[in-house]
Amino acid sequence: MEKKNTNKPITVYHTQEIKDATHKAVLSCYGVVEIVKREETLRKDKRVKKGIVEEAIYVKKYVNRTFTVDVYLAFSNEVKITEALAEAQKTIMYLLNKQFNKRCAGVNVFGEKIVSAR
């Protein structure tokens, strides 16, 4: 019986690398104005003091070395929101899979605000 030599180096992706790549991908999407900040008290899976805000890119890692990303965005009022959400989701998923060797299992995009043009 032959033994397979599987001494390939295991690549570990850090959460900050994933957030940076997501941030870069989001801002290139059509109709996206900014990534909004959310209060942590709105999320039910974390209990922290009220008033703490952070950029709304949440990365969830799994044991099989894949990850999912949740992104909260503000869109321009001059675009069709459903199309902009779908386009943002497709673009982010494509760029993350390209950069992280198809380890992105899913991208959830939420429209939090609509910003009027000035």
C-alpha positions in Angstrom: 0.0 0.0 0.0 1.4 3.4 -1.0 1.4 6.4 1.3 0.4 9.7 -0.2 2.7 12.5 0.6 0.4 15.3 1.7 2.9 17.8 3.2 1.4 20.8 1.5 1.5 23.9 3.6 -1.9 24.8 5.1 -2.8 28.4 4.3 -4.5 30.2 7.2 -6.5 33.3 6.3 -6.7 36.0 8.9 -9.9 37.8 9.6 -8.3 41.2 8.9 -7.1 40.1 5.5 -10.6 39.0 4.6 -12.1 42.3 5.8 -9.6 44.3 3.8 -10.3 42.3 0.6 -14.1 42.7 1.2 -13.7 46.4 1.8 -11.8 46.8 -1.5 -14.3 44.7 -3.4 -17.3 46.6 -1.9 -16.2 50.0 -2.8 -15.7 49.0 -6.5 -19.4 47.9 -6.7 -22.0 49.9 -8.7 -24.3 52.1 -6.5 -22.5 51.6 -3.2 -21.8 54.8 -1.4 -20.1 53.4 1.8 -19.9 50.6 4.3 -22.1 51.7 7.2 -21.4 51.3 10.8 -23.9 49.5 13.1 -24.3 49.5 16.8 -23.3 46.2 18.3 -26.5 46.1 20.4 -28.4 45.4 17.1 -26.7 42.1 16.8 -28.1 39.3 18.9 -25.1 37.0 19.0 -22.9 39.5 20.9 -23.7 41.3 24.1 -21.5 44.4 24.6 -22.1 47.8 25.9 -24.5 50.0 24.0 -22.9 52.6 21.8 -19.9 50.7 20.5 -19.8 50.8 16.8 -17.6 49.2 14.2 -17.4 48.9 10.5 -20.1 46.5 9.5 -18.1 43.6 7.8 -18.6 40.4 9.8 -16.5 37.3 9.0 -17.5 33.9 10.2 -15.0 31.1 9.9 -15.8 27.4 9.8 -13.7 24.3 10.7 -13.4 23.2 7.1 -11.3 26.4 6.4 -14.1 28.2 4.7 -15.7 31.5 5.7 -18.8 33.6 5.1 -19.0 37.4 5.1 -21.9 39.7 6.1 -21.7 43.3 4.8 -23.9 46.3 5.6 -24.0 49.0 2.9 -25.4 52.4 2.1 -26.6 52.8 -1.5 -27.3 55.8 -3.7 -30.9 56.7 -4.2 -30.3 56.9 -8.0 -29.9 53.1 -8.4 -32.3 50.2 -8.4 -31.6 48.7 -4.9 -32.3 45.1 -5.7 -30.0 45.1 -8.7 -27.3 46.9 -6.8 -27.5 44.4 -3.9 -27.3 41.4 -6.3 -24.4 43.0 -8.2 -22.5 43.7 -5.0 -23.0 40.2 -3.7 -21.8 38.7 -7.0 -18.8 41.0 -7.2 -17.7 40.4 -3.6 -18.1 36.6 -3.9 -16.1 36.5 -7.1 -13.2 38.6 -5.8 -13.0 36.8 -2.5 -13.0 33.4 -4.1 -10.3 34.6 -6.6 -8.1 35.9 -3.8 -8.6 33.2 -1.2 -8.6 30.1 -3.4 -12.4 29.4 -3.4 -12.7 29.4 0.4 -15.6 31.9 0.5 -18.7 29.9 1.2 -21.2 32.8 1.0 -21.7 36.5 1.1 -24.7 38.2 2.6 -25.2 41.8 1.6 -27.6 44.1 3.5 -28.8 47.5 2.4 -28.9 49.6 5.6 -29.3 53.1 4.2 -30.2 55.0 1.1 -28.2 58.2 0.6 -29.5 61.0 -1.5 -27.4 62.6 -4.2 -26.2 66.1 -3.5 
